[in-house]
Amino acid sequence: MTATVRLDKTLEEKLDFISQSLHKKKSDIIRDAISFYADSIQNSQKSRILKAVAKTKEADKAENDQFEGTLYDGM
C-alpha cells in the first residue's frame, strides 16, 4: 500500500534528522514509528485490562474472606 503523508516543516526537519542520523530511509522511519505507536497502544490496553483483573480479584477475595468469616457465626 502506498500512503501520502503531509508534514509541517518541523516534522519534516525531524524526519530528515532521524533519517540522516540512523542512515535509514524516511519510509522505514515512518513504518517503524507507526509500528511502535501501535505496539504502545496495545501494551497500554493490556496493562489496563490486567489492572482491572487484579482489582476484581482483590475485591472478590475480600468478599470471599468476609463470607467465610460468617460461616461459623451461628454454630
C-alpha positions in Angstrom: 0.0 0.0 0.0 1.2 3.5 -0.7 0.2 6.3 1.6 0.9 10.0 1.2 1.7 11.9 4.4 1.7 15.7 4.7 4.2 17.0 7.2 4.7 20.5 8.5 8.1 22.0 8.4 9.0 21.0 11.9 8.1 17.3 11.4 9.8 17.3 8.1 13.0 18.5 9.7 12.7 16.0 12.5 12.2 13.2 9.9 15.2 14.4 7.9 17.4 14.5 11.1 16.3 11.0 12.2 16.8 9.6 8.7 20.3 11.0 8.4 21.3 10.1 12.0 20.2 6.5 11.6 21.1 6.1 7.9 17.6 4.8 7.2 15.0 5.7 4.5 12.3 8.1 5.6 9.7 5.5 4.7 11.4 3.0 7.0 11.3 5.5 9.9 7.6 6.2 9.3 6.8 2.5 9.3 8.9 2.0 12.5 7.1 4.9 14.1 3.6 3.5 13.2 4.6 0.0 14.4 5.9 1.5 17.7 2.8 3.6 18.2 0.5 0.6 17.6 2.5 -1.6 20.0 2.4 1.1 22.6 -1.4 1.3 22.3 -1.8 -2.4 22.6 0.5 -2.6 25.6 -1.4 0.2 27.3 -4.7 -1.6 26.7 -3.3 -4.9 28.0 -2.0 -3.0 31.1 -5.4 -1.5 31.8 -7.1 -4.9 31.4 -4.6 -6.6 33.7 -5.0 -3.9 36.3 -8.8 -4.3 36.1 -8.5 -8.1 36.5 -6.2 -7.6 39.5 -8.6 -5.2 41.1 -11.5 -7.5 40.5 -9.6 -10.4 42.1 -8.8 -8.3 45.2 -12.5 -7.3 45.5 -13.6 -11.0 45.1 -11.0 -12.2 47.7 -12.2 -9.6 50.2 -15.8 -10.6 49.7 -14.9 -14.2 49.9 -12.9 -13.7 53.1 -15.8 -11.8 54.6 -18.3 -14.5 53.7 -16.1 -17.3 55.1 -15.8 -15.3 58.3 -19.6 -15.6 58.7 -19.9 -19.3 58.0 -19.5 -20.4 61.6 -21.0 -17.4 63.4 -24.2 -19.3 64.4 -22.6 -22.6 65.3 
